[in-house]
Each structure stands twice: as structure tokens, then as C-alpha cells.
Amino acid sequence: METCASFIGASLERLKHALAGLTGQAGLHLDRPVITRALHRRLSSALRAIEIMFRRLLFLLAMQVDLPDTSKASQDRERAAGRTRRWHFILMPVARPLPDHFEPVEPRKAIPLSPAQTRTLLERFQTMAGMLEDPVPAARRMARLLTRLKRRGAMRPCCAPQSRLHRLDHELGLIASTLPGLVNQALKGWYDTS
């Protein structure tokens, strides 16, 4: 477990550097209200890859967290005292069904292009930077979520390999390709429904 802890720490540091590099590369620190659509797509794609790796690292951290038994009243007090965020980081995304390939395809209409707004992208970057600075509260939330899922008898989560690793630099690609094996190994104690 010590090797896994050092891997998690080094991976979190690398994600921090990657996020700072993206911010500088895009010029988001200049507080521009609009950016080009191509830059917005590229930043959103890179940020999505970082978010996926962070979720998997949170999962590994959550498997190491020991949760105290809390009552419903203390949880309500914590929620009432907590602050609200503009962008909420989703711990476990909902699996969507595959699209139906047999539906008739309608021709797409041309959409007039306009510059993309940076507000939501900046909120995602700020939320991600804050969570990378202190991932322990998010790991506790993930641990509570996993405990609830286990208690309900939910299916074992599946961690598939991340796609488009060729777009990442070599260190992030190595981290992303290592994480599914570590997560699946950590899930061996979960009841397997297959």
C-alpha cells in the first residue's frame, strides 16, 4: 500500500503541473471573457482527461480512508454550514446507454460560430485546482459514496482504460494507463455480480 500511496502523491503533483500548464498555455490567467471555439474544445478535452484521472486517484484514496460512523444530524449540520460552489465536481458519472445506431440520421443545420465564453471553463479549472490542492475531503465523500453503494448491494464499478492516451504527454499517459489496473485491483473485495 505504501507504493500505491507514493504513486497517488506523485500523480496528484503531476496533475497539478498539467493543470497549471494548461492555464498558462490558454492564457486563462489574463481574464479574457471569450476565447476561440477551437481553443475551448482543446482545453475542455484536456481538462476532461485530467478530471478522469483525478476521479480514479480519488477512488484509490477513498479505499484507504477510514470513515467514522456519523449520524444523520451531524451530516445535516455539515451541509447547512458548507459553502456552495458554482461548478460541482461529479464523483461517479452516470453511465449512459449507447446511442441507437438504427435511427434515421437527420441532416445537421449550420450553426453560426461565435467565440466561446470562458466563464464555465474557468469555474471548472478553479474547482479542479482547489480539489488538487486538498483532495482529502473529496476522498472522504467518495468513500462515503462507495460505502453506500456497497451497502445497497450495487454492482461492482468497472474501470475501463482511458481513451485518447496518445493526446497526453508521456507522464500523464503512463499515469492514465496504470490507474485502471490499480482501481480494479482495489475492487477485488467488492461483491462481483458477473
C-alpha positions in Angstrom: 0.0 0.0 0.0 3.0 2.3 0.5 3.9 2.1 -3.2 0.3 3.0 -4.1 0.4 6.0 -1.7 3.6 7.3 -3.3 2.1 6.7 -6.7 -1.0 8.7 -5.8 1.0 11.6 -4.3 3.3 11.8 -7.4 0.3 11.6 -9.7 -1.5 14.4 -7.9 1.5 16.6 -8.2 1.8 15.8 -11.9 -1.9 16.7 -12.4 -1.3 20.0 -10.6 1.5 20.8 -13.0 -0.5 19.8 -16.0 -3.5 22.0 -14.9 -1.2 24.9 -14.4 0.4 24.4 -17.8 -3.0 24.3 -19.4 -4.0 27.5 -17.7 -0.8 29.3 -18.9 -1.0 27.8 -22.4 -4.5 29.1 -22.9 -3.9 32.4 -21.3 -6.8 32.0 -18.8 -4.8 33.9 -16.2 -5.4 37.0 -18.4 -9.1 37.0 -17.6 -10.3 37.1 -21.2 -14.1 36.9 -21.4 -14.1 35.0 -24.7 -11.7 32.6 -26.5 -11.9 30.8 -29.8 -14.1 27.7 -30.1 -11.1 25.6 -31.2 -9.2 26.6 -28.1 -12.2 26.0 -25.9 -12.6 22.5 -27.4 -9.0 21.7 -26.9 -9.0 22.9 -23.3 -12.2 21.2 -22.4 -10.8 17.9 -23.8 -7.6 18.2 -21.9 -9.4 19.1 -18.7 -11.8 16.2 -19.1 -8.8 13.8 -19.3 -7.4 15.3 -16.1 -10.8 15.0 -14.4 -11.0 11.3 -15.3 -7.5 10.6 -13.9 -8.4 12.6 -10.7 -11.6 10.6 -10.2 -9.6 7.4 -10.4 -7.0 8.7 -8.0 -9.8 9.8 -5.6 -11.1 6.2 -5.8 -7.8 4.9 -4.7 -7.6 7.4 -1.9 -11.1 6.6 -0.8 -10.2 2.9 -0.5 -7.6 3.9 2.1 -9.8 6.3 4.1 -11.3 5.1 7.4 -14.7 6.6 7.9 -16.1 7.4 11.4 -19.7 6.4 12.0 -21.7 9.7 11.7 -25.3 10.3 12.5 -27.8 12.0 10.1 -28.0 15.1 12.3 -24.3 15.8 12.1 -24.4 15.4 8.3 -27.3 17.9 8.1 -25.3 20.4 10.1 -22.3 20.0 7.9 -24.4 20.6 4.8 -26.0 23.7 6.3 -22.6 25.1 7.3 -21.0 24.2 4.0 -20.4 26.7 1.2 -21.9 26.4 -2.3 -19.8 26.0 -5.4 -20.6 27.2 -8.9 -19.2 24.1 -10.5 -19.8 20.8 -8.8 -17.3 18.0 -9.4 -19.2 14.8 -10.1 -17.5 11.9 -8.3 -19.2 9.0 -10.1 -20.6 9.9 -13.5 -23.8 8.2 -14.6 -23.3 5.6 -17.3 -25.4 6.4 -20.3 -26.7 3.9 -22.7 -25.1 3.6 -26.1 -26.8 5.6 -28.9 -29.1 3.8 -31.2 -27.4 3.4 -34.5 -30.5 2.4 -36.4 -32.3 5.7 -36.0 -32.6 7.7 -39.2 -29.9 10.4 -39.4 -31.2 13.9 -39.8 -29.1 16.4 -41.7 -27.4 18.9 -39.4 -28.1 22.6 -39.8 -25.2 25.0 -39.9 -24.8 26.8 -36.6 -23.3 30.3 -36.8 -19.9 30.3 -35.0 -19.3 32.7 -32.2 -16.5 33.0 -29.7 -16.8 30.6 -26.7 -17.4 32.0 -23.2 -14.7 31.3 -20.7 -16.8 31.5 -17.5 -17.7 27.8 -17.2 -14.3 26.7 -18.3 -12.7 29.0 -15.6 -15.0 27.6 -13.0 -14.0 24.0 -13.9 -10.3 25.0 -13.7 -10.8 26.7 -10.4 -12.7 23.8 -8.9 -10.2 21.3 -10.2 -7.3 23.4 -8.8 -8.9 23.6 -5.4 -9.6 19.9 -5.3 -6.0 19.1 -6.3 -4.7 21.3 -3.5 -6.6 19.3 -0.9 -8.1 16.0 -2.2 -8.8 14.6 1.3 -12.4 16.0 1.6 -13.3 14.7 -1.9 -11.8 11.3 -1.0 -14.0 11.2 2.1 -17.0 12.0 0.0 -16.0 9.2 -2.4 -15.5 6.8 0.5 -19.0 7.6 1.8 -20.5 7.1 -1.7 -18.7 3.8 -2.1 -19.9 2.6 1.3 -23.5 3.5 0.4 -23.2 1.6 -2.9 -21.7 -1.4 -1.2 -24.4 -1.4 1.5 -27.1 -1.3 -1.2 -25.6 -4.3 -3.0 -24.8 -2.3 -6.1 -22.8 -3.8 -8.9 -19.1 -3.6 -8.7 -17.9 -0.4 -10.5 -16.0 -1.0 -13.7 -12.8 0.9 -14.6 -12.2 0.8 -18.3 -9.0 2.1 -19.9 -9.0 5.7 -20.7 -9.3 6.6 -24.4 -7.1 9.0 -26.4 -4.0 8.5 -24.4 -1.9 9.5 -27.5 -3.1 13.1 -26.9 -1.5 13.2 -23.4 2.2 13.8 -22.7 4.2 10.7 -21.7 3.9 11.1 -17.9 0.1 11.7 -17.9 -0.3 8.8 -20.4 1.7 6.5 -18.1 -0.5 7.5 -15.1 -3.7 7.1 -17.1 -2.7 3.7 -18.3 -1.7 2.5 -14.8 -4.8 3.6 -13.0 -7.4 1.1 -14.3 -5.2 -1.8 -13.1 -4.8 -0.3 -9.7 -8.5 0.5 -9.4 -9.6 -2.9 -10.5 -7.2 -4.5 -8.0 -8.6 -2.3 -5.2 -12.1 -3.5 -6.2 -11.3 -7.3 -5.6 -13.1 -7.2 -2.3 -16.3 -5.9 -3.8 -19.1 -8.5 -4.5 -18.9 -9.5 -8.1 -22.3 -9.8 -9.8 -21.0 -11.2 -13.1 
